[in-house]
Amino acid sequence: MISVLDLKPEIAEIRDEIDAAIKNVIDNTAFIMGPEVKQFEKEVAEYLGAKHAIGVNSGTDALVIGMKALGIKEGDEVITTPFSFFATAESISILGAKPVFVDIIEGSYNIDPAEIEKAITPKTKAIVPVHLYGQACQMSKIMEIAEKHNLLVVEDCAQSFGARYFGNCIECDDSCESSYKDQFNGKQTGTIGHVGAYSFFPSKNLGAFGDGGLITTNDDAVAEQARMLRVHGAKKKYHNEVLGFNSRLDSIQAAILRVKLPHIDKWNSGRAEAAKRYKEFFAIESRVITPDVIEGHVFHQYTIRVKDTNRDQLQADLKEAGVGSMIYYPVPQDMLPVYKKDYTPCPVSKKLSDEVISLPIWPSISPDVQNKVADALLKALS
Ligand SMILES: *Cc1c(COP(=O)(O)O)cnc(C)c1O
């Protein structure tokens, strides 16, 4: 069976270093907020080009704490995409704010800046773009709108670790006219808005061996708030100032991430190469719509759309042929039971949620394995 993700080759590549790093934490018994966390925060901030990097317990916590550190609170409206994992909207709702879902762009699956502008009200406080599947949103336009309306921007980078923004959005025809384009050109996702929120869930591009997350910001005051919020709202131990969280990045996870970080660009390139090969394999089938392999895209998922087919049957046929697949996401956030009564579905997002299917991808997936995947899919469609 070809699974959607095979983590074993990546671990095998660095196994000795990982074992030594874990052993080192155990030998030093610095399990909580030890030197490994501090070092990782320093190294990852440098890699991303962010002034501050703050380790937390998960990507969800990175969103919640990041937004709380920015002052997002009850009664605020936060504009986001329906086409994401539930943690995006959940983190907004958990703070008592209201997620306002605006539709996505067909070519990129990412939030549509034109729709953002239409949804702004006097209560709007922030925008949460999600760089879905590892592809940067149209950040120039989003930042332009945010500055015009004095809004905060929290980038959900759970799927985009190592992705960069080049103003080369598919929907802009490679020619973003925004004056912000040069300013942000080549920047890492998560360093353009006011806060970036990353997840180190094991299946993410930079995955730990358990839960983990990261907040980035260039704002000293926001960083101070976030650092305080992750340890029960205390700057000084046992002198708690506000209600916070118990949400720290484990030392063992930080040690593992330190070993993995120097490999991430190579691993992300491996994913992009695999995406190019899939595109060639599927070029002969007009019912398969493949993603463009644009610069900076890190292909957390390789998600295609399949037109005019029964997707359940297609998945069953793939399984029969020994090929795993996943649907990210079968139900857009605005249509989930938790919100259903509150929203009318966004039409593009609803349509795409019926057509998408994610295929096996990992950094070292071989052309041979991809060939098998493609063959099985093309056969199932014929
Ligand atoms: C994985 C994910 C999250 C949540 O991260 P966790 O570490 O699992 O809490 C948030 N947003 C998106 C888009 C994700 O894919």
Ligand as a Chemical Component Dictionary entry (heavy atoms), coordinates in Angstrom:
data_LIG
# 
_chem_comp.id                   LIG 
_chem_comp.type                 NON-POLYMER 
_chem_comp.pdbx_formal_charge   0 
_chem_comp.three_letter_code    LIG 
# 
loop_
_chem_comp_atom.comp_id 
_chem_comp_atom.atom_id 
_chem_comp_atom.alt_atom_id 
_chem_comp_atom.type_symbol 
_chem_comp_atom.charge 
_chem_comp_atom.model_Cartn_x 
_chem_comp_atom.model_Cartn_y 
_chem_comp_atom.model_Cartn_z 
_chem_comp_atom.pdbx_ordinal 
LIG C1 C1 C 0 -2.581 21.420 11.150 1  
LIG C2 C2 C 0 -3.256 22.710 11.001 2  
LIG C3 C3 C 0 -3.560 23.536 12.103 3  
LIG C4 C4 C 0 -3.428 23.086 13.518 4  
LIG O1 O1 O 0 -2.180 22.662 13.913 5  
LIG P1 P1 P 0 -2.063 21.668 15.171 6  
LIG O2 O2 O 0 -0.607 21.652 15.449 7  
LIG O3 O3 O 0 -2.594 20.340 14.757 8  
LIG O4 O4 O 0 -2.841 22.257 16.296 9  
LIG C5 C5 C 0 -4.075 24.793 11.857 10 
LIG N1 N1 N 0 -4.324 25.219 10.611 11 
LIG C6 C6 C 0 -4.082 24.453 9.530  12 
LIG C7 C7 C 0 -4.345 25.001 8.168  13 
LIG C8 C8 C 0 -3.562 23.164 9.685  14 
LIG O5 O5 O 0 -3.332 22.409 8.596  15 
# 
loop_
_chem_comp_bond.comp_id 
_chem_comp_bond.atom_id_1 
_chem_comp_bond.atom_id_2 
_chem_comp_bond.value_order 
_chem_comp_bond.pdbx_ordinal 
LIG C1 C2 SING 1  
LIG C2 C3 SING 2  
LIG C2 C8 DOUB 3  
LIG C3 C4 SING 4  
LIG C3 C5 DOUB 5  
LIG C4 O1 SING 6  
LIG O1 P1 SING 7  
LIG P1 O2 DOUB 8  
LIG P1 O3 SING 9  
LIG P1 O4 SING 10 
LIG C5 N1 SING 11 
LIG N1 C6 DOUB 12 
LIG C6 C7 SING 13 
LIG C6 C8 SING 14 
LIG C8 O5 SING 15 
# 
